């Protein structure tokens, strides 16, 4: 991105930057991605995320590069049930390949963010013996030798480095208390680290074919745990798709709220997933993606972003930040992955048994999807909870929408006296009332 493109992107991404800043993400990438033409763009995106205040752990795999190196040396590549059997000779190759890839990643991250307003941002990379491993052992009579699995992740040490603004880069290696090194699965390692850190997101960059296999070629953007479990049950156990789904589901069960599976061949896949409303890949979630809840003072910026275009066009009365901060508890918001995409306010007049429905807004990209109905249902439920018999709305442009949902045309005299005194005759708003009982 050049300067102009970066500024435009930054403006559109601002709501998501506010949400993601300070959060911890674990990203796992295969060595095929590291050796592809898109590697530089990927590193650029990783550096950008760090510069925006997002804490990143980058775990990488080395399977394809290990296979190539073994072939060059005419060494046997032994597997059982899809898992590499790592003898001493193979382990020497694993160390060499992992070390080379680690150096390449560090060198690329040192390039910084040239040709953007963040060109002077210093990206510091840290790697170390954060992962203690143990041998996978003998399974079904097969000794996997120096193939290992995670025993412990030093989460405190990693968090200390992340809090200092460093990127943690982890090779697919673990170390025992006796000084041995073990060959680890990069996919499993990323999952173990995400759980140990209780990361906010785990992101797997996968091959396009693997992603298509997980969705059966259908347009599916999110799965809850039950959906993911059902999909796992009909996925071939000997495929990479199964491996990603298995570990993604385990991570969600163990407290990580979001697992994202993205096409590593898509330019800007991580940025599209994190900084656009609908993302670009497949997501496994532990909680509903769309959530309605009461607003608080921290939501004012997002509410203002929604209201401002409608205020400029005269559809809504302008509300100042100060006024909204005082009235935040009167608003219900609809969020998608933490970003506000809709809101509605309820201003009660308890002595008259009425409540005003105000500022019901849904982001343009999400209109005609039932979100307005959902917000209206929530505010009517709240009105009933407060013992109100009727709700009313003053509108200049949405009269028919409310009429279709049970509101009836009414007159100024039907409103609470306090609201009558505040009626703006210049706006000439239509008055609509709905009985709740």
Helices and strands as residue ranges (DSSP letters): H 3-20, E 24-29, H 31-34, H 39-51, E 55-60, H 63-72, E 79-80, E 83-84, H 88-109, E 124-126, E 131-135, E 138-139, E 142-143, E 148-153, H 155-163, E 166-170, E 173-175, E 181-183, H 186-197, E 201-206, H 208-215, E 222-223, H 225-233, H 240-253, E 258-263, H 269-275, E 282-285, E 290-294, G 297-299, H 300-312, H 321-326, G 328-330, E 331-336, E 339-349, G 350-352, E 354-362, G 364-366, H 371-385, E 390-395, H 399-403, E 408-409, G 412-414, H 417-422, E 430-435
